Amino acid sequence: MLSTTLKIMPFLIIFASMAATANAKTHTATATFAGGCFWCMTPPFENLKGVVTVISGYTDGTGPNPTYEDYGEKGYTEGVQVVYDPSQVTYVELVDVFWKQINPTDPNGQFVDRGPSYRAAIFYTTEEERKIAEYSRADLEKSGRFDKPIVVPIKKFSNFFPAEEYHQDYHKKNPFRYKIYHSGSGREQFLKKVWEKKMPASDPKSANPSKDDLKKKLTPLQYEVTQACGTEPPFQNAYWNNHREGIYVDVVSGEALFASTDKFDSGTGWPSFTKPLEPGNVAEKEDRSHFMTRVEVKSKHGNSHLGHVFNDGPAPGGMRYCINSASLRFIPKEDLEKEGYGTYLKLFQTSKK
């Protein structure tokens, strides 16, 4: 990998925009989503490590001081604000959780709750968030999981007002009533049916998007790294400190690259692996850029720049595949089957992690 003094300028702009949503004192950031009844949108985010709090409220309206009695008349939608620690959970992961709580093909509400006040939406505050949300939406559309178009809008954040106290953490204050509502609304049954459906893995050899398509689908950082051989900052990326069980695939093609079983802490601030999960999906070539000779690592079918490989890794192999998080998408063990990577479940049957 490059030293932190090289190629740093492109990332200053990106991380400055990300900092606009971060609280410098507490090192937290805030994400805003609408997914129908805010009672049901709170628990999934609260269960994530790194989430500080989830606030139910009213968003994207025009009238002053909305309340539960009049927020619909003032053009507001029920939503949640997720306050989180970006060093423990990423915006990418939050968006992924969002999709798995809603029916993204419904433009007129969510489940039993109908009308504009219950429409789903993602609200971004930075260009980085917008790119992440748009890429994620396009990825979901291409997955074939839904037989209707994805209609969830991605809108610039405008405002948010916390709802009354009795709405906050409703599932904890009224667990019995919440359980009846969550099941009776049809949400529980719909999500179970959709997300337990097995999906065929995509063929990475067929993935050949144009540069223009990639610019639209990837975040600026992902494009800079995968297409222009860039390097993300150490210790400020999604997976350097990720300890969850699962596999890492190419963010462009989806081909399987590395597994958590081969991941180790190299102290460099980038994800490091002792070997590829699928050697046939990884290509290596000599790299003489920046007045040094190294071995570049690329994905075989997606042709994405991944990072570099060094011979200073742990025994017995002694190799260190130093990889950019921006080149990867992490699929946790529990999602492998439904994402079409079920063949890799055997890796974790005897894992001691």
C-alpha positions in Angstrom: 0.0 0.0 0.0 1.1 3.6 -0.4 2.3 5.8 2.5 -0.4 8.0 3.9 1.3 11.1 2.4 0.7 9.8 -1.1 -2.5 10.4 -3.1 -4.1 12.0 -0.1 -5.7 15.0 -1.7 -8.6 13.2 -3.5 -9.7 11.8 -0.1 -9.5 15.0 1.8 -12.6 16.2 -0.1 -14.4 13.0 0.4 -13.8 12.8 4.1 -14.5 16.5 4.6 -18.0 15.9 3.2 -18.5 12.9 5.4 -17.5 14.9 8.4 -20.4 17.3 7.8 -22.7 14.8 9.4 -20.3 13.8 12.2 -20.2 15.3 15.7 -16.6 16.2 16.3 -17.0 15.9 20.1 -18.5 12.4 20.2 -17.3 11.1 16.9 -20.8 10.1 15.8 -22.7 10.6 12.6 -26.4 10.6 11.8 -28.4 8.8 9.1 -32.1 9.4 8.3 -34.5 6.8 6.9 -38.3 6.5 6.4 -39.7 3.0 6.2 -43.3 3.2 7.3 -44.2 3.0 11.0 -41.3 4.3 13.0 -42.0 1.8 15.8 -40.9 -1.0 13.4 -37.9 0.7 12.1 -36.2 1.3 15.5 -35.3 -2.2 16.7 -33.3 -3.4 13.7 -30.9 -0.4 13.9 -30.7 -0.5 17.7 -29.4 -4.1 17.5 -26.4 -3.1 15.5 -23.0 -2.7 17.3 -21.9 0.9 16.9 -25.4 2.4 16.9 -25.7 4.9 19.8 -29.4 5.7 19.6 -32.4 5.6 17.3 -34.9 8.4 17.4 -38.4 8.2 16.0 -39.7 11.3 14.4 -41.2 13.3 11.5 -39.2 14.2 8.5 -39.3 15.8 5.0 -42.2 18.2 5.7 -42.9 21.9 5.5 -45.1 22.9 8.4 -43.7 24.0 11.8 -43.5 21.9 14.9 -45.3 18.7 13.7 -47.0 16.5 16.2 -48.6 13.0 16.0 -51.9 14.6 15.5 -51.0 16.9 12.5 -47.7 15.7 11.0 -49.5 14.2 8.0 -51.4 17.4 7.3 -48.0 19.3 7.3 -46.5 17.0 4.7 -44.2 14.9 7.0 -43.3 11.3 6.9 -42.6 9.0 9.8 -38.9 8.3 10.0 -36.0 7.4 12.2 -32.6 9.1 12.8 -29.8 6.6 13.5 -26.9 8.1 15.5 -23.9 5.8 15.1 -20.1 5.5 15.5 -18.6 5.3 12.0 -15.6 3.4 13.4 -17.8 0.5 14.4 -20.6 0.5 11.8 -20.6 2.0 8.3 -23.3 3.9 6.4 -23.1 1.0 3.8 -24.2 -1.4 6.5 -27.0 0.9 7.7 -28.4 1.2 4.2 -28.3 -2.6 3.9 -30.3 -3.0 7.1 -32.8 -0.4 5.8 -33.6 -2.4 2.7 -34.3 -5.5 4.8 -37.1 -3.8 6.8 -39.3 -2.6 4.0 -41.2 -3.4 0.8 -39.1 -1.2 -1.6 -41.6 -1.8 -4.5 -44.5 0.0 -2.7 -44.8 3.7 -3.6 -47.9 4.4 -1.5 -47.0 3.3 2.0 -45.7 0.3 3.9 -47.7 -2.8 4.6 -51.0 -2.0 6.5 -50.1 1.8 6.7 -51.1 3.6 3.6 -50.6 7.1 2.3 -47.7 9.7 2.0 -47.0 9.7 5.7 -45.7 6.1 5.5 -43.7 6.1 2.2 -40.2 4.8 2.4 -37.2 6.9 1.5 -33.5 7.4 2.2 -32.3 10.9 3.1 -28.7 11.8 2.5 -26.6 14.7 3.8 -23.4 14.3 1.8 -22.5 13.2 -1.8 -20.8 10.2 -0.3 -24.1 9.0 1.3 -26.0 9.7 -1.9 -23.6 7.6 -4.0 -23.7 4.8 -1.4 -27.5 4.8 -1.4 -27.8 4.9 -5.2 -25.3 2.1 -5.7 -27.1 0.0 -3.1 -30.5 0.6 -4.7 -29.1 -0.3 -8.1 -27.5 -3.5 -6.7 -30.9 -4.5 -5.1 -32.7 -3.9 -8.4 -30.2 -6.1 -10.3 -30.4 -8.9 -7.7 -33.8 -10.1 -9.0 -35.1 -10.5 -5.4 -38.2 -8.4 -6.2 -40.4 -8.9 -9.3 -41.4 -5.3 -9.3 -39.3 -2.1 -9.8 -37.6 -0.6 -6.7 -39.3 2.8 -6.2 -37.7 4.1 -3.0 -36.5 7.7 -3.5 -33.1 8.9 -2.4 -33.6 12.5 -1.3 -31.5 15.3 0.2 -32.2 15.6 3.9 -34.3 18.7 4.8 -35.5 18.4 8.4 -36.4 16.1 11.3 -38.4 16.6 14.4 -38.3 14.0 17.2 -41.7 12.4 17.9 -43.4 12.5 21.3 -41.6 10.6 24.1 -44.2 7.8 24.2 -43.2 6.9 20.6 -39.5 6.5 21.5 -38.5 2.8 21.9 -42.1 1.8 21.7 -41.1 -1.8 21.3 -39.5 -1.7 24.8 -42.2 0.3 26.5 -45.1 -1.8 25.0 -43.6 -5.1 23.9 -46.9 -7.0 23.7 -48.7 -4.4 21.7 -45.7 -3.9 19.5 -45.4 -7.6 18.7 -49.1 -7.8 17.8 -48.8 -4.7 15.5 -45.6 -5.8 13.9 -47.1 -9.2 13.0 -50.6 -7.9 12.2 -49.3 -5.3 9.8 -48.0 -7.9 7.4 -44.4 -6.6 7.7 -43.0 -9.7 9.5 -44.5 -12.2 7.0 -43.4 -10.2 4.0 -39.8 -9.8 5.1 -39.5 -13.5 6.1 -40.7 -14.6 2.7 -38.5 -12.2 0.7 -35.2 -12.5 2.6 -35.4 -16.3 3.2 -35.7 -16.8 -0.6 -32.6 -18.4 -2.0 -30.9 -16.4 -4.8 -28.5 -17.8 -7.4 -25.0 -16.3 -7.3 -24.3 -13.9 -10.1 -21.7 -14.9 -12.7 -18.8 -12.6 -12.3 -17.5 -13.3 -15.8 -20.6 -11.6 -17.2 -19.9 -8.4 -15.2 -18.5 -5.8 -17.6 -20.0 -2.4 -16.8 -18.8 0.7 -18.6 -16.8 3.4 -16.9 -19.8 5.7 -17.0 -22.0 3.1 -15.3 -19.3 2.5 -12.6 -19.1 6.3 -11.9 -22.9 6.3 -11.3 -22.9 3.1 -9.2 -19.8 3.4 -7.1 -18.9 6.0 -4.5 -16.1 8.4 -5.5 -13.8 6.5 -3.2 -14.7 3.1 -4.6 -14.2 4.3 -8.1 -10.9 6.0 -7.3 -9.6 2.8 -5.7 -10.9 0.1 -8.1 -10.5 1.9 -11.4 -7.6 4.4 -10.8 -5.5 2.3 -8.4 -6.1 4.6 -5.6 -5.5 4.0 -1.9 -7.9 4.7 0.9 -6.6 6.2 4.3 -5.6 3.6 6.9 -7.8 3.1 10.0 -10.5 5.1 8.2 -12.1 2.4 6.1 -15.0 0.0 6.5 -13.3 -3.3 7.2 -9.9 -2.8 8.7 -11.3 -3.7 12.1 -14.1 -5.9 11.1 -14.2 -9.1 13.1 -17.5 -10.6 11.9 -17.6 -14.0 10.2 -18.2 -13.9 6.5 -16.6 -13.4 3.1 -15.4 -10.4 1.1 -16.4 -10.1 -2.6 -15.5 -7.7 -5.3 -17.6 -4.5 -5.0 -17.8 -4.4 -8.8 -18.3 -8.0 -10.0 -19.4 -9.9 -6.9 -16.7 -12.6 -7.3 -15.6 -14.1 -4.0 -12.1 -12.9 -3.0 -11.3 -13.4 0.7 -12.7 -14.9 3.9 -12.7 -13.8 7.5 -11.1 -17.1 8.4 -7.9 -15.8 6.7 -8.1 -12.3 8.0 -5.6 -11.0 10.6 -4.6 -7.7 12.2 -1.5 -6.5 10.4 -1.4 -3.2 12.3 -1.4 -1.3 9.0 -5.0 0.0 9.2 -6.1 -1.9 6.1 -7.9 -5.3 5.8 -5.2 -8.0 5.6 -5.5 -11.7 4.6 -3.0 -14.6 4.5 -4.4 -16.0 1.3 -7.3 -15.6 -1.2 -10.5 -17.5 -0.8 -10.7 -18.2 -4.5 -7.2 -18.0 -6.0 -8.7 -18.2 -9.5 -10.5 -14.9 -8.8 -7.3 -13.0 -8.0 -4.6 -11.8 -10.4 -1.2 -10.5 -9.4 1.2 -8.4 -11.5 4.3 -6.3 -11.0 3.7 -2.7 -10.0 6.5 -0.2 -10.5 4.6 3.0 -9.7 5.6 5.6 -7.1 9.4 4.7 -7.5 9.0 1.3 -5.9 8.5 -2.3 -7.0 5.5 -4.1 -5.6 3.0 -6.8 -6.5 -0.5 -5.5 -7.3 -3.6 -7.6 -6.6 -6.6 -7.3 -8.9 -9.8 -9.2 -9.2 -9.7 -11.6 -12.2 -13.1 -10.9 -13.7 -14.0 -7.5 -12.4 -10.5 -6.2 -13.1 -10.8 -4.1 -9.9 -7.6 -2.8 -8.2 -7.7 -4.5 -4.7 -4.3 -3.6 -3.1 -0.9 -5.3 -2.9 0.6 -8.5 -1.6 3.7 -8.7 0.6 5.8 -11.5 2.0 5.8 -10.2 5.6 2.7 -12.0 6.7 2.3 -14.6 9.5 3.5 -18.2 9.3 3.1 -20.7 7.8 2.5 -19.0 4.4 4.1 -15.7 5.2 1.9 -13.7 2.9 0.0 -10.5 3.5 -2.7 -9.5 1.1 -3.2 -5.8 2.0 -6.5 -4.8 0.5 -8.6 -1.7 0.3 -12.0 -1.9 2.0 -13.4 0.3 -0.9 -12.8 -2.6 -3.3 -14.8 -5.0 -1.2 -18.3 -5.9 -0.1 -18.6 -7.9 3.1 -21.3 -10.6 3.3 -21.8 -11.9 6.8 -22.1 -15.6 7.5 -25.8 -15.4 8.2 -26.5 -13.9 4.8 -24.4 -16.2 2.6 -27.2 -18.5 1.7 -29.7 -15.9 0.7 -27.1 -13.9 -1.2 -26.2 -16.9 -3.3 -22.9 -17.7 -1.6 -24.1 -20.7 0.4 -21.3 -22.9 -0.7 -19.0 -21.0 1.6 -21.0 -21.8 4.8 -18.8 -24.8 5.3 -15.9 -22.4 6.2 -17.6 -21.5 9.4 -19.0 -24.8 10.6 -15.9 -25.4 12.8 -14.8 -21.8 13.2 -13.8 -20.9 16.8 -14.3 -17.2 16.4 
